[in-house]
Amino acid sequence: MIASEAAMTKSYLTTSTGSKAKVHRRKPAIPVIKHIAKDNDQEKQQVLIKPIELSRVIHFLEDPLAATLKERHIFALKKVVKRCQKGFLLKELADVFKILNICAEKSRDHPEYTSVLCDLLKICRLPFLKEKTSDEVTYAQTVKESLSQMGFLMRVPNAEVRNQICRSIVSLYSSVTSTHSVDGVDSLSKLAAASKPADPSHRFSKHSMRLHPTSLGYRVQLLEQSGLAETLVLSMALLENQPAVKLQILQTLQMLSSSSDVNCSLMLKAQGAQQICFHMNEPDPSGQVLFRSSEILWNLLERGCKEEVTSQLSNMDCIMVLKEAFLHQLLNGFRHYDLQLRNDLLVITTLIAENPKSPLIESLFAKQLILFVTFPELKSHNPLVRNLKLSYNNEDFEMKRLLLNLVVVMSKDLSALQLFKEGHVVLALLHLVKPTAAPPEGQSGPRNWTPVQQEELQLQALATLATVAPLMLDDYMTCQGNTCLLLLLEWCTERDAYFGQGHSFHGTGGRGSKKAQMRYCVRLLRSMASLGNEAINQDLFDQGAISQLLGIIMQMEGSPEEEDVITLEIKADIQLILSALCENDPHRKELFGSEGVEMTVHFLKMSTEKFYSGLGHNKLILSTVDCVWSCIVGCYTTEDVFLEKEGIFLLLDLLHSSPRNMQNVVLGTLLELCDNPKTMSHILAWRGQKGLTTSGLLLQLWRQEEAELGVSRDLYGRISDPKKPILCYYQEEEDAQVSLPANRPSAAVMDVSENLRSKIYSVFCKLGFEALPGLSTEDYITLSIVTRYLDFKVGEVWDEISRELSLEGVRPVTPDEEALDTIAKMTEDTARRVTTQQSSMLEQQDKVDVSEEKHMYTEISSNWKQQELTAQSWEHFVAKTSNYKILKETKEHQEISIDSSRPKPKHKEAIFHPTHIPGLQITKFCGRVMTVESTPAHLTGGPLANTELALERVSIQGGALRKLPPATEDPEYFNTVSVK
């Protein structure tokens, strides 16, 4: 229930002008507004709005004449507290914090001011109030300075004041707004406005305006800019005897660092990580200091600069504190909370271990951590683990995984390897790798990891060994690592009831199978074999690794399962292992045998469309080519099998269709195979699309390589600059540089190994430079450059020598200088001769093109002539059907032609001479007389008395001439030739 009563009041407004003050009396027309509110006990309380000038309070507090009036000071301050109980206005913040600083100074000698100081700081927990929206921008700088002053108030030694500062900061930074205070301000403003008269002079009175709290984003932003987090970190040095306040500051810093990168940076600027770590193990009855400290360190690592945090923690004092905290939680903690905190400390320790400057080994903390790595796989009499028991719950499992990860991180420091050796880390990891058999049904084995946990630890142990084992070869061989891995690989290929879960990161893709174990086992074997250590490779070879790996890869290829990333990775790794085992050993290459050749040929037949599938087919084909190079090349028996399987054709197909970054390896493999005399016939017999030959393909690759290298060529592919016939663009860029040291190859020498041109030239040296089939004029122009590649390259090297001598200021002796000039001139002359030869090729090609063009024009002309005759014949035929006169003329002309073709009657007195000559037979064959036979001697009386011509008929069958017997037809007519 709200009751109102009218009362007459007197109000005085004081304005200062210089040293004088004017007092005005206001007419008593405004009633006093009494806001009656209900509390939980249904009791009424009054809140009176009474204006008070903060500047007067400040003047009163600073007045030296009123320095002894403590009661009046406190009374005035309480009036300020009462007036501002709903929050401070933005425009009054400067005066408010000036009052706070005055109270802080006075509280040193007069503790009575402390309670009022706490009351004012308590109001600071409320959102600041604004009268207008623009106030947030107008008073932004004032708010930042005020918040900064709030942090400096931590200098007050009173614990309650410091606690209240922390609570106010948390409240300001919190996302929860005090709706009660805001609603109270709004209701007061509305009641005051309702009681105002309608006089326009009072329309914009102070109490007629609504007050609004500032937004959370505004408060958070200005709090970050005020540097309050840095001030709180620095104030921790003042809290040696106030553990409760220290805990309150840690809670505040935890909140400030949980969602702000700016606050984290400010805390690190004040060495916050180091300061917090120093106080982690101080006596704490509440048991929260260690937890709050670890959470703050976590926030700094996540949102701050990780390198800066680890750098601050990488000192002996911090590591000893972390060591003590970790061991205490490990040996004495039993609650879930303690186990989580233990794991958090282990993660922070792992991040510190990534810093190579951290004294983790010098503090002996690393040695103790390695002891926990091998527990419980290896038994030890060390007091730290003698009574240590694991509950094998999720937190213990997480700790085991973190310890394995710590081993990988510490392996980057070579000084840690001695600790690994002393702690038998490799043996413990191999123990984790071994597959564990499930206990018989109805029997319960000793308490251990669950099958899911055991699977994840097995996979992580394999991944850890892939990093650690190559660094500890002696321990690996002592523990018979190859045997253990080959047995594990055999277990992976067995078909049993094992069902992989595939929940962890390392178990990706292995659900329902042993594919994940095979993946990491093969990866570990690849890491060991690729070291080139003869003892390890010989041990693998002696245990039959080649045949076992070949069987596995062909078994996987014959599986009906769809290929995925993991399957392709396993296949590629197996091929790399085989390459490492067989390289530089003819006996192992011979044992690679036909089965290995079948495997490589099978993968070489892979469709080129799969190169860009994104699953890893490109890596698989590269490993296949490497397998050909390492396992086949160098053993004639295996090479012959590879040639019989048309392996050269497959390599040329791959060279033609593969991407640019793969052609170098394929071409190098082809070049190595060219040492076999049987290879040349296969290379020359290959044909690509549109009849492309091997030589044409190589010349095409040469042009592409030169275009990519930026070699100077004209429009037709000729040498455009005889002084730089094969110079690349990057060689020209290095011309002006300083001379290279003796142990660094020059650009001309590096060019030989970095591109395809030297390999293409070497292949042509095997094939020859003449009588190459299927080449065009463009190919011959390119071939003329390839032929002189070695001469041009030698000239380049001598030119580099001359240039380096000039850069170093060295003048050769006269004979050497003349020799250098002669070599340069010979190289340029050779380039000019090649250019002339190329120009003649183009001219000859132009003549051929002109001749073909004329022939084509003649053919086109005859075709048009024939079309014209056909058109005229058709027009004449149409004319005959439509014009009788033309038809009549045509008929007369036809009759005359018929009459002229008839034989004329013989004259009675004429003598007829027959044209037949006995014994003479004439046969027409393409208009040529084939045989002349003499007249028989019994008719002429002698062998040469007379001759008789005889023409024989010759037929063409199947492209060959065949002589037929004499014809019996009428010799008076020529016979035709039959073509089949």
C-alpha positions, 0 to 999 in steps of 0.5 A: 500500500502506498500512502502520500502526504503533503509537506512544506520543505525548504531547499537551498541551492548553492552556487559558487562564484569566486569566493562569494556564495548566493543562496536562493529560496525556492517556493514551497510548491513541491511536495516531498515524495515518500516512496514506500516499499515492502520488504520481506517482513512487510515493513515500510521504509522511506527513501528521501531524495535529497540533493547533496553536492559532492564537491562540498563534501570533498572541500569539507574533507580536505579543509585543514580547519576541519581536520579534527571533525571526524564525526562530522566527516563520517556523518557527511560520508554516510549522507553520500552513501545514503544518497548514492545507494542505487549506484554512482552517476558517471559524471560524479565518478571523479568526485566519488573516487577522490572521496575514496582516496581521501578516506583511504589516506585518513584510514591509516591513522583513523580506522573509523573511516574504514567502515565508510570506505567499505560502504562506498566500495560496496556501492561500486559493485552496482552498474554505473548510472547514466542520464543520457546515452552519450554519457558513456562516451563522454565519461569513458576516460573518467571511468577508466581512471576511476577503475584504475584508482579502485585497484590502487586502493589495495594499498589499504592494509585492511582486509575488509577493504581489500575483500570489498574491492575484489567483490565489487570488481567481480560484480562489475565484471559479472553478466548479472545486472542488479534489476532491483537497484535499476528498478528502484531508480526508475520508480523514484524518478517516475514518482518525482516526475509525477509530483512536478508541476506543469511549469516548463521551467521544471520540465528538465529538472534533475529528478524528472530524468530517468537513470539507466545502468551502463551496459555490461560490454561497456563496463568490461571494455573499460575495466580491461583498458583500466589495467585493473588486472595488472594492479591486482597481480602486483598487489599480491606482494602485499598479502603475505599475512592475509590468506583469505584476501589472497584467495579472494584476489585469486578468484577475481583474477580467475574470473578476469582471465577466463574470457579476456585476452587483454586481461591475460596480457596485462597479467603476464606483463606483471609476471602474473604466471610466475607470481601465482606459481610462487604462492601455489603451495602456501598453507591454505585451510580452504584448499582452494589456492592450488585449484584457483592458481592452476585455473589461472595458469590454464587461462593464461595458457589458453588466452595469453601468449603461451611462450611468455607463460612457459618462459615465466614458469621455466625457472627453478623456483616455479618448477620446484613448486610444481613438483611439490604440488604434483607429488602431493596430489599424486601420493595423497590425493584420492578424491576426483577433484584431487585427481583432476588437479593432479592431471592439470598440473601435469599438463602445465609441466608438459607445456613447460617441458617444451621450452628447451631452457626449462631446468626440468632435468636439473630439478630432478623432476624429469627423473621422477616423472619418467619413473611414473611413466614406466609404472605399473608396467615395470616393477621398481623399489623406488619409495615413490612408487613402492606404495603407489596404487592406481585405481585404473579409473578415467583420471588415472588413465588420463594421467597415463596418457599425459605421461606418454605424451610427456615422453615425446615432448622431452625426447626433443632434449637429447640430455633426456635420453640418458634418463630414458635409458636409465628408466627403461622407457623403451622396455615399458613401451614395448610392454604396452604394445604387446596385445593382451589376451582376455582372461577365460570366461568365468575367471577374473584377472588382476585389476588392470586397464579396461579393453578400451583403455588398453587399446588406446594405451597400446596405440599411443605407445606405438606412436611414442615409440615412433619418436623415441625408438630412432633415438635409442637404437641400442635399447631398441635392439636389446629389447628385440623391438623388431621381433615384437613389432613383427609379431604384432603385425602378424597378430593384426592380420589374424582373424579373431574376435577382437573388436577395435573401438576406435574412440581415441585420436590414434584409433581413428578408422580402426573401429571393428578391426585391427587397422589402427594397430597395423597403421601405427605398427607399420609406421614404427617399422618405417621409422626404424627401417628408414634410418639406414642402420644395417643391424636393424635392417639385417635383423628385419631381413633375417626374420622374413620381413620382406615376404611378410610385408609383401603378403600383407600388402597383397592381402589388403589389395585383395580385400573387398573393403573400400579404400580409405586414407588409413589403408592407403597410408599402410600400403605406402608405408609398407612399400617404403619399408621394402625400399629401405630394406632392398636398397643397395643390396642385390641379394635382397632385391633378388629375394624381392622376386616376381612376387614383388614385381607383381605388386609394383606392376599392379599399383603402376596400373592405377588410374591417373584419375585417382591422383586427385582423390584426396585419399592419398593415392598420389603418395601410394604411386610415389612409393611404388615408383620408389619401390621400383627404383630401390627393389628392382633396378640393379638386379638383372633377374628382377629387371627382366621380370619387370620388363616382361610384365610391361613395366616400362610401358607403365612407367612411360604412361605414368610419365605422360599423365603424372603431375609435374612434381612426380615426373622427376622421380619417374624419369629418374627410374626410367634412366636407371632402367636404361642400363639394361640393354633390353630396355631400349626396345621397350622404350622405342616401341611405346606409343602414347595418345595420337601416336606419341613416341617416347622421343616426342614425349621427352622433347615435350617435357623439355619444352615444358621444363624450359617454359617453367624455368624461364629460358629465353626462346623465340616464338618458334622455340629457337635460341634467342640469345646465343650468349645464354642458350640454356640459362634459367631466370634464377641463374640470371638473378644470382649473377650480381650476387657475391661469390659462393663459398667453396662448399656450396654448389653454384646455380649452374651445378644445382640446375643439373639436379633440380630439373628434368633436362639433365635426365632427358639428355641422359635418356637421349644419350641412350636412345641416340639423337638420329633416326627417331620416329614420330618427330615434328619440326618443332621436335627437331628444333628442340632436339638440336638444343638437347644434342648440345646440352652438355656443351652449353652446360660446360660453357655455363660453368666456365662462365660462372668461374670467370664471373666469380673470379672477377667478383673476388678481384682475381685476374687469371694468368694470360694463358688461363684468361685466353682459355676462358675467352676461347671457351666462351667464344666456342659456346657462343659459336655453337649456339649460333650454329644451332640457331642457323640449323634451326632456321634452316629447319623452319625454312624447309618446313615452310617449303613443305607447307607451301607445296602442300598448300599448292597441292591442296589448292589444285585438288580444291580447284579440280573439285570445283571444276567437277562440280561445275561440269556436274552442274552444267550437265544437270542444267542441260538435262533440265533444259532438254526436258523443258525445251523441245528445240534443245531436245531435238538438237541433242537427238540430232547430235546423238544420231550423228555421233552414232553414225560416225562410230559405225565401221565403214564398209570395205571396198571390194577391190581393197586388200586386207592384211590381218594384224595377227602374228603367229607366236606373238601374245600381247598383254597390257599391264599398266601400259608397259611391255613385259616380255619379248620372245624370239620367233622359233628357229625352225620357222626363221632358219636361225636363232636371230633371223626373226623375233616375235613379240609376246606380252604376258599378263601380270596380276597384282595380288597382296602387294606382290607381282606374280607372273601368270601363264600365257593368255588364251584369249583373243590376242587381238585385244588387250586384257585388263589388270585385276587388283586385289 
